[in-house]
Amino acid sequence: MKGKVAIVTGSATGVGAATAVLLAKKGCNVVINYTRSEEEAISTSKLVEEQNVECIVVKANVAIDEECKAMVQAAIDKWGRIDYLVNNAGKTKFNPFQNLEGLSSEDFLDIYSVNVVGPYQMIKAVVPYMKKQGSGAIVNDSSLAGVNAMGSSIAYATSKAALNMMTKCLAHVLGPEITINAVAPGPIQTRWLKGGMGDEAYAALIQQAEDELPLKQVATAEDVAETLVWFLEGAKLITGEILIVDSGAHLGKLPDYSTSDD
């Protein structure tokens, strides 16, 4: 990866920041992207630059096509190439599934504009450059919510399901030069999840995971980053794949078939 260029959307904090730093450790020059968290984005850029690579910080809302194009152009202007795209920027509204009145049409449109339309616009912007140079890899940060009908809200879960299907659709047309895959994490230990759930519910989730999941742990941002980067670096013959990273949560509870006579 040394000397190559990666764009990581939503990379001021959390999984995006961890991914940017890991790419930098492997020698990648990185575009850090943010919409509101400027201070955090600058802090992350310093961590990236500590790895003796180059970095630029770009404010852009992936829901806006012109801002996606501008972010890609900034990378081209700086380095003349784009090798990797990590579509990490995401949005949700925490709302229990049972509360059908808790989501408006505007909520759906806002969430889809970031979680589905945003990645599409970023992909559309980078593809000509990747095709021209003859290689590229794209990975979408999806969610177990888009596989198992769970998560922060119905709007979020369905947006991630759409992202998963879009990943498969694009795999048909981006090859042979470009691979595209998605990672579907379960809960992740981030301030984003803690802030949405509240301290008590978040602590209960972590405890439940440690008690019930086959691997007895909830992923960290760094855990998810490792899988995202693996798709860029080590999966040259894999495309259109949705890889679940959840300590076995998608398996559900092991059924108990024992009887009182056993």
ZICORZI-V983089 format. One record per helix or strand of 2 or more residues. SS is the DSSP state (h for helix, s for strand). FROM is the first residue (numbers start at 1). TO is the last residue. Records with the same first field share a line. If there is no record, write none. Layout:
SS: FROM-TO + FROM-TO
This chain:
s: 5-8 + 29-34 + 55-59 + 84-87 + 136-141 + 178-185 + 188-189 + 219-220 + 242-245
h: 14-25 + 38-49 + 65-79 + 100-102 + 105-133 + 145-148 + 154-174 + 191-197 + 199-212 + 221-233 + 249-251
